[in-house]
Amino acid sequence: MVLRRILTSAASGFDKTVGTAMLVRGDMIRSFDPAGLGPEARIDLLSTIRAIYDKPEFFTAPSSFFGEPTIPHVELARVRLLGGPDPGMVLDATWPSEFEPLEASVRTDYLCHTLNRTATARLFLHATPRPVVILVHGYRCGAFALEERLWPVPWIFELGLDVAMAVLPFHACRAPKGTALFPSPDMRFTIEGFRQAIMDLRALAALLCDRGASSVGVMGMSLGGYTTGLWATIDPTLAFAVPIVPCASIADVARAVGLLVGTPEQQAAQHQAIEATLRVVSPLGRSALIPSERFLVVGAAGDQITPLDHARRMAEHFHAPLETFHGGHLLQFGRADAFRAVRRMLARIGIIETRHAAA
């Protein structure tokens, strides 16, 4: 217990020193007001954007907002072969992202980024199709060389799953080097970015099902956890969803790092306005379309970037179990126990064979 407390404290300190600084410097939490407007003008701007997207039909019929999935025309490039007792192959998949912004005023600025108009994923495939888990990365991540170290890909593969590592819009190879344009200070850009993320992920799922996958589920970390929760409110065909150290509210993170301005009352009003504006793409904006037994939320006790309250809030919203480990957002000490809980859930719902449940 003493060692666990020491590790939790170390992980929390690392989050504060490295992670929060990364958020403040980056575009995710930077003020949505690059023009330097005051608190009241910020709220007026957010109200204008909310009026564009906050339509009843976008909540009652999510596909009217996010679109229906299609099977993309994909190009595959072999990366390497996988040896061992259960051999397979690693492929990089690319396909045109058919996304079109809903809001005309942001269309030109959004679509001028040509790198973002190609969706991509790295696939770890067995010789014959298996159930697939799509892994969704966090903010400012997504490079395959990094993601292969952040996720326990060999362990997941050995459970009998195929693995697909997706790249979110405006990240890694889909963005100019050194930038992360989504989420953005412009809330229109952020909303459209989540629309594109869901469209690309559903296209990837359709591609994998067309290949022969018996089911497709999703796990995501941080921003990927937010996206995982959002996807589960849109698509009833998902086999399971596991948000890990998720962001549940972008407004909460903005408040936590001190980027709301004015008096306490003005800051509270800005927080409420951000929540309302982003509700159409919030994982908390709709009920889940998959049963709670196919949901597992994972949080970290020492997390100082998306603190444990984010995971609790998401678990409560989805009536899902919450698994915690004692590390932080970046230094995830103890997360092996959480992944064992994921394995038990996958065995219980029949995604993997029960003989793997205690492996």
N, C-alpha and C positions, 0 to 999 in steps of 0.2 A: 504493500500500500504506500509506503514512503517513497519507493522508487517511482511508483505511478504518479504520485503528486509532483515529484521532481520533474518527470517527463512532461506532465501536463503544463506545469509552469514554464518550462523551457519552450514548449510548442507555442504557448500563448505569447510569450515574449517575441518569438520569431515572427509570428503573425503580425504583431504590432509594429515591429521594426521594418520588416520587408514587405509584407502583404498590404498593409494599409497604405504605405507610401506608394506602392505600385498602383493602387486604386486612385489615389489622389492625383498622381501624375497622368493617369490614363483617361480615356474618354468615357469609360463606363459611368463614373460618378461625378465627373466634372460638371460644373453648373450647366443646367440646360439653357442658360441665359448668356451666351457668349458676347452679346451686345452690351452687357453691363446694366440691364434694366433693374429697377428696384423691386422690392418684394411684391407690391401690388401689381406692377406690370407683368411680373413673372406669372402670377396667378391668372391674369387676363389672357396671357399667351397660352397657358395650359388649357384654359376653358375653351379657347378657339379650337385647339387641336382636339380636345375631347369631343367637341360637337361634330367633328368629321367622322370619328370612328365609333362613337358610343351609340350604336344602333341596336334596337331589340333583336332584330333577326340575326345579328352577329353572335348573339349569345344562345338563342334558341336553336339555331341551325348553324353550327360553327363552320361547316364546309362552305357556306355562303361567304365566309370571310377568309378562310384559309385555303379553300379550293379542294377539289377532289384529287386523289393520288393517281398518277399515271406511271406506266412502266417506261423508263427512259431508254433512249438509245445510248448504250454504254460502250466505252472503250476500256479494255483491260490490258494491263501491262504486268508481266510476271516480275516479282521482286526476288523471291527465293523459294526453295522447297523447304518443307518442314519434315524433319526426320522423326525418329523415336518410334514407340510402339503403335502410335496412331498417326501415321504420316498425313501430310496435306501440303497445301501451297499457299503462299502469300501473294496477293494480287493487288495492284492499285487500280481502282475504278474511277473513271471520270465521265461526266455526262453534262450536257447543257442544262443549266438551271432555267426552267421556263418561266421564272417568276416575273411578274409585272406589278409594280406598285399600284395600290388602290387609289392613292391620292395623287392627282395630276401635278400638284405644286411641287412635289418632291421627286417626280419621275426622272427628270433629266439628271439631277445631281446623283440620284441613286444608281441609275443604269450606266453612268459614264465610267464606272469602275469595272473595267472589262475582266480583270482577274476574278472578280466575284461572280461573274456570270457562268462560271464552270464549277459545278459541284464535284466533290471528290470524297473518296473513302478508301481506306486500306482494309482488305478482306483477308481473314485467316480461315481458310476453308478446308474441311476434311474432303477425302476423295469422293464421298457421297454426301448429299445435302443433309444437314442437321438443323435442329432449332437454332436460331440466331439471336445473339444479343448485340444490339447496336450501342456502342460506347460514345458518349457525348462529353467533350472536354470542357474545361473551364475558361474563364476570361484570359485573353492574351496567350492562350495555349493552342494546341491543335497540330503542331508539327509532329509527324509520325514518329520520328526518332525519339522525341520526348515522351509522347503518349505511350509508346511501347514500354517505357520505364515506369510511368506513373500508374499504369493499370497492370494487374496480374494476369496478363494475356495468356501465358503458357498454362497457368492453373485453370483458367476458364476453359481453354481449349481442351484440356485433359478431362474436364467434366463431361465432355461430349458435345459442347456447343461450338458452332461456328461463330466467329467474331467479326464485327464490322466497326472500324473506327471512323466516324464521320467528322467532317470539318465544317464548323459553323460559318455562316456568312461573315465576310470581312475578317477572317482569321487565317493565320499561317499562310499557305500558298494561295489563299483567296484574297489577300490584302497586300498593299505595298509594304515592303520590308520595314519592320520596326513600328508599324501602326496597328491599331485595332479600332476600326471605325464603328463597331457595333458591340454593345449598345452605345448610343450617341447622345451628345448634348441636345440634339434636335429630336424631340420625342416622336415626330413623324418618322424619322429615320429608324428609331428604335422599334416602333410598332411594325413598320414594314420589314425590318430585319427579322423579327420573330415570325412574321408571316412567311418569309422566305425560308427560315430555318425549318419550320414545320413542313412546308411544301417539299423541300429537298429531302428531309428525313423520311417522309411518307413515300417519296419516289424511290428511295433506297430500299425501304421495306418492300415495296411492290416488286422491285427488281429481284430481291432475295427470295420472295415467295414464288415468283415466276421461275426461278432457278430450281425450286423444289423444297425450300425450307418449310417445315411443318408448322412453324410458329416464329414470330419475331417479337422480342421484348427489348427494353431499353434500360440502360443505367447511365446516369450522368453526374458529373461532379461540379459543384459550385454553380456557375452560369449554366452548365450542362444539367445540373439538378433542377434548376428553374425550368429549363426547356423540357426536361423529362416530365415534370409535373404538368406543364402546359399540354404536352402531347397526350397525356393520359386523360385530359378533359375533352379531347377532340376525336379520338380514334378508338372505337370499341374493339377493334381487332387486335390491339396490342395484347400480347400474352402476359406481360408483367411490366412493372415499372419500379425502378429503384433510384430515387434521388439521393445523392450522397453529398454531405456537407452543403446542402442546397441553399441558394439565395431564394427566399420566399417573397421578398419585397425589395425592389430597387430603391424605393423611397426610404425604407428603413436604413439601408446601407448609406445613402446620402446623408441622412440625419446623423448616423453614428460617426461619420468622419467629418462632421462639422461644415457641410457645404450648403446648408440652408441658411438664409441671411435674415437680418432684421430682429425684431423683438421675439420673445418666446411665442407670443400669439401669432405673429406673422410667419414664423417658422412652422408652427403647427398647421397653419392654413396652407403653406406650400407643400408640406408633407401630404396632407389630405388631397390636394390638387394633383400631385404626382400619382398617388394611388388611384385616383379616379380616372385620370387620363390613360394610365397603363392597364386598367382593369380588363380591357378587351384582349390583352395578351398576357394576363396574369394567371399563374397556376391556381390562384385562389379565386378567380373570377367565375368559375363554373364548377359543377360537381364532376367527379371522375366518371368515366364511362367504362371502367373496368372494375371488377369486384375488389373490395378491400383486401381480401386474402391474397390477391395477386400484386399487392403493393407492399413495399418495405421502405421506410425512410431511415436514413443513416445520418447521425449527427456526431459532432466531436465536442467533448466537454471543454477542451481548451481553445476552441475556435474563437478568434477575435476578428475575423473578417466577415463571416456570416455566422454569428454566434448561435448556440444551440437553440435559442428561441425560434430561429428560422425553421429548423428541422421540426421542432415541436408544433409550430403553427401549421406547417404543411401536413404533418401526421394527423393532427386534429381535424384539419379540413377534409382529408380523405378518409378519415376513420381507419387509419392504417397503423400498424405497429411501428414503434420507434426503437431502433437499435443505436446504442451509443458506444463510442470508444474514447479512450482517455487522452488522445493526442490533440493536435490542432488542425487547422485548415490546410496548412502547407506541410508541416511535419506530422504525419498521420500515425503517430505511435499507437499501437494496439488495434489497428484497423483489421488485422487478420481475423479477430473475433467477429467483426461485423461481416466480413466476407463469408465466414462460416455460417452466419445467420442467413445470408443470401443463398448459400448453397442448400441449406435446409428448406428454405421457402421454395426454391426451384424443384427440389425433390418432392415436396409435399403437394405441389400443384401439377406434378407430372411432366415438367419440362426436361428434367434429367432423370436417369435411372436411380432408384432408391439405393442401390449399392454405392453410389457416389456420395450419399448424404453424410457419411462418416469418414470420407476420404481425407 
